[in-house]
Amino acid sequence: MIVIDGGSPVPPFEQLRAQLARQIQDHTLAVGTRLPTIRRLAADLGLAVNTVGRAYRELEEAGLIETRGSAGSFVSPTGEKGRERASRAAAEYAAVIASVGIDTNEAIRIVKAALTRGIAVSPATREPKEA
């Protein structure tokens, strides 16, 4: 079940993207599950079609879903690659933290601050982008 909080400072597309990503990663949405069409989900959630379209595009860029033309969008079997990539990035981050002598609590505060600001790194450009 997807719930969009209109009073949240988090944009609706990001709320949708995050909830779908979580459902894919925890296997609530199994590999091969067909997602609702963009228009249908937009109507069901009371969102603009472009809002849902952006969330779907970002999920596709992350490898969590794949679009098969007129057949629709499906949970991708490559979704686990995102988790593996995050695990590798965490290991690299831990190595940097250890090399500069930052303690674990401070390292976690740094990550939480980055996540709270909604800053992500685009895999294509490796440049920070607002989420």
Secondary structure as GFF3:
##gff-version 3
##sequence-region A 1 131
A	DSSP	alpha_helix	12	25	.	.	.	ID=ss1
A	DSSP	alpha_helix	38	45	.	.	.	ID=ss2
A	DSSP	alpha_helix	49	61	.	.	.	ID=ss3
A	DSSP	beta_strand	65	67	.	.	.	ID=ss4
A	DSSP	three_ten_helix	69	71	.	.	.	ID=ss5
A	DSSP	beta_strand	73	75	.	.	.	ID=ss6
A	DSSP	alpha_helix	79	100	.	.	.	ID=ss7
A	DSSP	alpha_helix	104	117	.	.	.	ID=ss8
A	DSSP	beta_strand	119	121	.	.	.	ID=ss9
A	DSSP	beta_strand	128	130	.	.	.	ID=ss10
###
